[in-house]
Amino acid sequence: MPFFEWDDKFNIGVYEIDNQHKNLIYLVNIFFESIISNNDIEEIKLIVNELSEYIWVHFQTEEKLMRDIDYQDYYTHQIEHKRFAKYIGNVQEKLIKGDVPDIIELGDFMHDLLVNHVLVFDQHYGSVLKDKKY
């Protein structure tokens, strides 16, 4: 059973971003499954690295779209992205030291990223993009 499931309410109406969000949910589910299954820490590191790289690409895509339309809340949104990137970096550091991240803390973080961030921050700039017919 997946930890996070895609729901159409996550759609922001921008095809590329919606697909990236779906892929993020897929990668997050693989990550949680690997921890719950007590997989080797090296395998978990690989998954986190892939997730980190994908998040970086996703954030760059979003930020480019925001710059293209001169989005007024760009810097606030970018600060949120930096907060998430820092957290993932901390998870990577823990894994390098051989520590498995706290599953509950990680779940809260992923919920914040995948649900709260998408439903609040991303929905807002998605509506601005649609208004500008981008």
Buried (B, 14 or more C-beta within 10 A) or exposed (E): EEBBEBEEEBBBEBEEBBEBBEEBBBBBBBBBBBBEEEBEBEEBBBBBEEBBEBBBEBBEBBBEBBEEBEBEEBEEBBEBBEEBBEBBEEBBEBBEEEEBBEEEEBBEBBBBBBBEBBBEBBBBBBEBBEEEEE
